Amino acid sequence: MGDGRRFLFMSSRRGARGLLCEFTIYPLEVIRTRLAVCQLGTYGGLANAAKQIYLQEGWRAFYRGLVPSLVGILPYAGVDIATFEILMETLTEQYNEEPIPAPLIVGAGMLSSCFAQCVSYPLALTRTRLQAQGVGGAPVKYSGMLDALSKIIQFEGYRGLYKGLLPNTIKLAPAAGISWFVFEKMKELFRVDT
């Protein structure tokens, strides 16, 4: 098998495994969202939430928002990785043979992930809206990703697509910066592409 075909085969296998993992853990994401957005006492914990969602809304409720979640991975990861690599390339040129200071690596990670978050946030908001609808048998407002996006724009304007972006970014930035820093240090430790 040629290198190109082998790469595509390996990439498709990784992608399939990623989809399987997302499909498997996604119901926990729905439960987490419900526990976060519902009034206190709506659910009596993880197991109770799972039981109530299943009994009141059926198994499909556990997969509401899966499509925007899967679609949102592409722009988020692509922008995050590309931006971080561009920033690191710039820093590497600037520091030549010297090690790049840790705060700059963390800052580059924070900046790239925040930028990626801004690009992909409408899909994350759509996912959350789809996950949170139908609680306790309440009417379902959105039939899917495109319906949710169009109704958000129609009733809340384009700014509505970014509701909650600031607190989400404040939560994301430090974790992303630290993750990118650890990633870079592991590359150095194992002498990978340094």
ChimeraX attribute file (.defattr): number of C-alpha atoms within 10 A of each C-alpha:
attribute: neighborCount
match mode: 1-to-1
recipient: residues
	/A:1	7
	/A:2	6
	/A:3	8
	/A:4	9
	/A:5	10
	/A:6	11
	/A:7	12
	/A:8	11
	/A:9	13
	/A:10	12
	/A:11	12
	/A:12	12
	/A:13	12
	/A:14	12
	/A:15	12
	/A:16	12
	/A:17	12
	/A:18	13
	/A:19	12
	/A:20	12
	/A:21	11
	/A:22	15
	/A:23	14
	/A:24	11
	/A:25	12
	/A:26	18
	/A:27	20
	/A:28	14
	/A:29	17
	/A:30	25
	/A:31	22
	/A:32	16
	/A:33	16
	/A:34	22
	/A:35	19
	/A:36	11
	/A:37	13
	/A:38	13
	/A:39	9
	/A:40	9
	/A:41	8
	/A:42	15
	/A:43	19
	/A:44	12
	/A:45	12
	/A:46	13
	/A:47	11
	/A:48	13
	/A:49	18
	/A:50	19
	/A:51	13
	/A:52	17
	/A:53	23
	/A:54	14
	/A:55	12
	/A:56	14
	/A:57	16
	/A:58	11
	/A:59	13
	/A:60	10
	/A:61	20
	/A:62	21
	/A:63	19
	/A:64	25
	/A:65	25
	/A:66	23
	/A:67	14
	/A:68	21
	/A:69	20
	/A:70	16
	/A:71	13
	/A:72	20
	/A:73	13
	/A:74	12
	/A:75	16
	/A:76	22
	/A:77	16
	/A:78	12
	/A:79	20
	/A:80	22
	/A:81	17
	/A:82	13
	/A:83	19
	/A:84	23
	/A:85	15
	/A:86	13
	/A:87	19
	/A:88	18
	/A:89	12
	/A:90	12
	/A:91	17
	/A:92	15
	/A:93	12
	/A:94	11
	/A:95	12
	/A:96	10
	/A:97	8
	/A:98	9
	/A:99	9
	/A:100	15
	/A:101	10
	/A:102	14
	/A:103	12
	/A:104	15
	/A:105	22
	/A:106	22
	/A:107	20
	/A:108	23
	/A:109	29
	/A:110	26
	/A:111	20
	/A:112	26
	/A:113	27
	/A:114	26
	/A:115	19
	/A:116	21
	/A:117	24
	/A:118	15
	/A:119	15
	/A:120	22
	/A:121	23
	/A:122	22
	/A:123	27
	/A:124	22
	/A:125	23
	/A:126	26
	/A:127	26
	/A:128	21
	/A:129	19
	/A:130	24
	/A:131	24
	/A:132	22
	/A:133	17
	/A:134	17
	/A:135	18
	/A:136	14
	/A:137	12
	/A:138	10
	/A:139	9
	/A:140	11
	/A:141	13
	/A:142	19
	/A:143	10
	/A:144	16
	/A:145	20
	/A:146	13
	/A:147	13
	/A:148	20
	/A:149	20
	/A:150	15
	/A:151	15
	/A:152	20
	/A:153	14
	/A:154	11
	/A:155	9
	/A:156	12
	/A:157	12
	/A:158	14
	/A:159	10
	/A:160	16
	/A:161	19
	/A:162	16
	/A:163	14
	/A:164	11
	/A:165	17
	/A:166	12
	/A:167	9
	/A:168	13
	/A:169	18
	/A:170	12
	/A:171	11
	/A:172	15
	/A:173	21
	/A:174	17
	/A:175	15
	/A:176	22
	/A:177	23
	/A:178	18
	/A:179	15
	/A:180	21
	/A:181	21
	/A:182	15
	/A:183	13
	/A:184	18
	/A:185	16
	/A:186	12
	/A:187	13
	/A:188	12
	/A:189	10
	/A:190	9
	/A:191	9
	/A:192	10
	/A:193	7
	/A:194	10
